[in-house]
Amino acid sequence: MIPMLSFVVMLMVAIDATTPPVADPVVPSARIRNADEWMMDYQGGPLRLFKDAETGEQFWYATYTIVNRTKRERSIAPQWELLDEEGRLFSAGEGVPRRVQRAIQSLLANPLHEDQSSLIGDIMTGEENAKSGVAIWKAGPDVKRFSILITGLSNIKKPFVDPLTKKAIILKKTWRLDYQMNCDRVALIGAVPLAASSDEPNPRWTMR
């Protein structure tokens, strides 16, 4: 019996050695490694509220400056989104009339500020080549907490399995700023900037 048992063990080992390994499942900690990973330096101004004199509609707006401190010229396509505590998502520029953009640009009185679509393209290195602009969102329902999420400032990504759908997705490195309202929104029109507020470092990089 012993020689037969030894033969069976040797056969199992041989079969195991020729069986291809099962691929590991995608896990949140896994990173998609790029040969040249980079991140832009994002400097954001205060978030303010603007009221359209014609319609009474309200719009959030914030200025920003993007500096390329990496070793070479990069191509960027930033996207600004506002996510409120009810899960509603508002993209910068969406539903914003041209007259509102012009009015806010006039209010800021800075010819270097571009709208968010003008930032798409190459950015050279150094502060002297920084790009400045203003992002504008149509204000949704009045809420107490919301976040600004900015993608396209980095090429770092990682795979992730959605726990609800079980589908594999790609998360992107995202610049996040959290805000909390401490007064009625109407009191902020034209004057008081919102102060970022969060239990975590704020602003901060996150994967989304």
Secondary structure, DSSP 8 states (H G I E B T S, - for coil): -HHHHHHHHHHHHHHHHHS--------TT--B--SS--B-EEEEEEEEEEE-TTT--EEEEEEEEEEB-SSS-EEE--EEEEEETTS-EEETTTT--HHHHHHHHHHHT-TTEEEGGGG-EEE-BSGGG-EEEEEEEE--S--SEEEEEEESSB--EEEEE-TTT--EEEEEEEEEEEEE--S-GGGGBTS--B-B--SS-SSEEEE-
